[in-house]
Amino acid sequence: MTTAPILTTSRLLLRPHRADDLAACVELWQDPVVTRYTSGRPLARQDVWTRLLRHPGHWALLGFGYWVVEERASGRFVGEVGLGRFKRDLLADRPELDALPEAGWVTLPWAHGRGYAGEALLAVMAWRDMNLPVSETFCIISPGNAASLQLAARAGFTVTGEAGSPDDRVLLLTRQTE
């Protein structure tokens, strides 16, 4: 698979990234509520552009990646969700994770509490279970991000470890294909 397939749920459309998503992605990645538990700081426009460009690269090289999430009824940009392989320095001492897809999700604050992230993540996990040969997926979440920890648990992830420094610690969660 060289590009993200279109996935639909009752309320959402998950589609490949496009160059004209830049403004919406900049809004997402410059929102301090969004970046509090992810990048830790709002991202510059050029850094968001680089993030946007890496999504098609994941699909082309690995056969999986991220989707843009839109509200079906309005077409409104909700956020991004998907699977990646980021070669994080934070996980350099965990070579067993290197070949596994890492799940991630982020939505704009207006979409928080509406169940959109969960709906999108479940669609991605269903796609993942049908299309990827490895049986395990992982994610990393800040211990303070209660909403993401709850969502991960609903999607079948369990805490299996920690990574990072005491000042920048994350929880490592894993999920087995059902």
N, C-alpha and C positions, 0 to 999 in steps of 0.2 A: 504494500500500500504506500503510495507516494504523496498522498494528500489526505487531509482529514475528511472522513465521510460525514455527511450530514446526519445528525441524530435529532430526533424530536421526542418530546415528552408532552404531556397534556398542556403545559403552559410555556414550554421553552423550545427554542431552536438552538442547537449547537452546530456551528459551522466553522470552516477554515478561516484563519486570519487573512485579511486583505490589507493592502497598503492604505486604503482609506479608513482603516480602523485606528489610525494613529491618534487622532484627537480624543477619541473615547478611551483609548489605552492610556494616554497622558493624564486624562482626568482620573482614571483609576489609580495609576501609580504615583500621582502627586497628592492623593488624598491622605492626610495624616492618620485617619482612622484605619484605612486599608494598610498602610505601610507600618503601622505600629508593631505588628507581630510578623511582618515579612521582611522587608528590606531594612526596617528600622529608621528609614528617612524617606521623604519624597524623592523620586527619581527625576533627573534632568530629562528633558525632551529627547535628547540624543540617546540616552540610555534606554528610554522606553522604545525608541525606534529599533535599537539593537535587540531588545527583548522580542519585539514583534517579528523581526527577521529570523530569529532562531526557531520560531515555531514551525514554519515550513521546512526548515532544515531537519528538525526531529523526524517529521513524517518522511521526508525523502531518504534519510539515512537509516532510520530505525524502524519505520513502519508504525509508529505511534507518536503522539504529541498532545498538543493543547488545542482546545476549541474556544472560539468566542461564544459566549452565551447571550442570547437575546430573548426578550419576552415575545412570544409568538403573536399575541394580540396587537401589540403596539410597535414591534420592531426595536424597542428600546434596549440599549446596551446594558447588560446586567453585570458581566465580568468575564473571567476566564477560568477554565477548568480543564484538567487533563493529566497526562502522564509525561514524565520527562526522564532524562538521564543527564544530570548536571555535573557530574564529576566534582562534587563539592569537597573543598579542602577540609571542611568540618567532619567529613566522613572518610577521610583518607586511611584511617586505621580500621575501617570496616570493609575489607575487600569483598566479603560475601554479598554486599549490597550493590557492588559495581555493575552487575549484569541485570539488576532488577529495575523495573519501572518505578519511578517515584510519583505518587499521586499528589496533586495540589489543586487548590481552589481559592479564588478570591473574587469577591463581589463588591460592587459599589454600596455605600452605606444605605441608600434608599431601598436596596433590595434585602437588607438584613432583616431577619425575623419573618420572612415570607415563605421560607422553605425552598427558595430557588437553588441555593447552593447544594442542599441535600438532593433535590430532584435531579440536578445536573450531574452530581457526583455518582448517584446510583445509575444513571444512564451510561456514564463513562465506565463504571466498574462492570456493568453488564456487557458493554462492548469489549472491554478488556478480557473478561472471562471467556468470551467466544472467539477472540482473535489472537491472543498472545499465548505462546507455548509455555512460558514459565508460570508456575503456580503461585508465586508470592509477589506482593506489591508492598511498598513501604511508603511512609510519609514522615515528615518531621514537623513538629508543632511546638511552639513556645508553651511552657507550662502555664503561663498566665492567660492563654487564649482558650477560655472555657468553652466558648461556642464551637470552635473548630474541634476541640477534643470530643465534645458531645456528638458532633456530626461524624467524626471519624469512627466513633464507637457504633453509631447507627449503621455505618457502611461496612462494619465487620472488622475494623482495625482494633488491635489491642496494643497496649504499651509493652514494649519488649526491651527497652533500654534507654540510654541517654547519650548525648554527644555534646561536644562543645566545652567551653571554659565555664567556670563558675559564674562569670559575669554575662555569658552569652550561651546559656544552656538550652538545649532543645530536647524534647522527648522523641524517641524513635518508636514508631508504631508500625506493625506489620499486619498483613491480611493475606490469608490463604484463599485461593480460588475454591469456590464451593463445589 
